[in-house]
């Protein structure tokens, strides 16, 4: 199974914040996932898993990609990149090791995330 956009079009990288100014024509503008409230809620989730990313010497994006690959049946996490450095960082997610309790921790925190429509 291929996971498409496992970084939520950038939302799960920790780089988007409430009031983020999406450029004209950006497909994320107006999508409910990117409302200020949902960005705030998502960032609370990311804050909860950031210490694990730091412990692994990884970015939030790398941690999310690795967690995605750990999901049953997932064989590919198709993540976009805006430049070569992002491509390299994404590829390095494969070097992160998550044990069962760490995967469960991320899953449990994600399951607490409630977005508004």
Secondary structure, 3 states (H helix, E strand, C coil): CEEECCCHHHHHHCCCCCCCCCCCCCCCCCCHHHCHHHHHHHHHHHHHHHHHHHHCCCCHHHHHHHHHHCCCCCCEEECCCCCHHHHHHHHHHHHCCCCHHHHHHHHHHHHHCCCCC
